[in-house]
Amino acid sequence: MSFRSPYPVPGVIWASLPLPAVLINPEGLIIESNPAAEAFLNASSRSLQGQPAFDRLTIDAPVEEAVTRARINQSPIFINDVDVTSGERPPVQCNIQIAPLHDNAEVVMLLISPREIADRLGRATAAKSAAKSAIGMAEMLAHEIKNPLAGISGAAQLIAMNLAPEDRELADLIVEETRRIVKLLEQVEQFGNLRPPERRPVNIHDALDRARRSAAVGFAARMRITEEYDPSLPATYADPDQLMQVFLNLIKNASEAAGPQGGRIRLRTFYDISLRLRRSDGSGGALPLQVEIIDDGPGISPDIAKEIFEPFVSGRENGTGLGLALVNKIISDHGGLISVDSAPGRTVFRVSLPVAPREAALNDMEVK
């Protein structure tokens, strides 16, 4: 039995579609899938033929009814902002377009438009704007608050000298809490006073290795860290110390999410030319170098997932909410993007960076 449509989509157009698309017959079986759908479903077009479409695709919406309605009414249907998953991949928010084929009313095309890249750009832009707004406030507050805190702590210590031992607990509490607040303010000052990056060609794997070795003998000692590197990646254009700080903060974040029982962290690098950044001044370019820090912890609460890179937003009870904001600021200063996809058991922080300009790479080779 053949599952192919008697009116196939022209091959060049079909293969060139940048979005996953499948053709579904009246029995709900896949009769054709384009290369983007093969990548999305992690299966070949041949293996997908004859498979029930909604056994391979799980969509958080009544899509089967919509397919039937589109076929009966001979009109397209659009479904926005639904979670789509297949196999073992986590849900991806997508827009779905359903339309009957012009030359064969019985066959329906289902087009999946993942919102991942648009959402990444939107979240990164919003977080960058929030970070800039917070810098001035952070510097002012840190300066204005630290001086009176020193006076309060000194006064509490003097008072404690004249108190009975049983009454010193409250005075000691004042001293302890003022020290904690001063430590927080020092982090705020670090966030506001970060020097501009001193950029040069940097091997991403060198920065990752420095961060991994530092973490493995400290806060990530209980974690199992594995590497999945693409050794062919070209250099990026970055400040090596700041890039190492980014990776160290992300590994620390993954370690703290795992809790005292520990867990696994995967460091993954790969090349993806699909992401391009265009700034408001018209400049920009490709961000093909991808670094992912993946952990198997409980995930980020949906309540804060969209604001996780904004200052003072934290998923931990005693967190300051500055670590990821600082990471976002560093990556933004380097012309890159950072995003997160999180579900229980799998949280992925992805850093996207540009390739070092050819001139900078050549100059670096001459200096060496």
Secondary structure, 3 states (H helix, E strand, C coil): CCCCCCCCCCHHHHHHCCCCEEEECCCCEEEEECHHHHHHHCCCHHHHCCCEHHHHCEECCCHHHHHHHHHHHCCCEEEEEEEEECCCCCCEEEEEEEEECCCCCCCEEEEEEECHHHHHHHHHHHHHHHHHHHHHHHHHHHHHHHHHHHHHHHHHHHHHHCCCHHHHHHHHHHHHHHHHHHHHHHHHHHHHCCCCCCCEEECHHHHHHHHHHHHHCCCCCCCEEEEECCCCCCCEEECHHHHHHHHHHHHHHHHHHHCCCCCEEEEEEEECCCCEEECCCCCEEECCEEEEEEECCCCCCCCCHHHCCCCCCCCCCCCCCCHHHHHHHHHHHCCCEEEEEEECCEEEEEEEECECCHHHHHHHHHHC
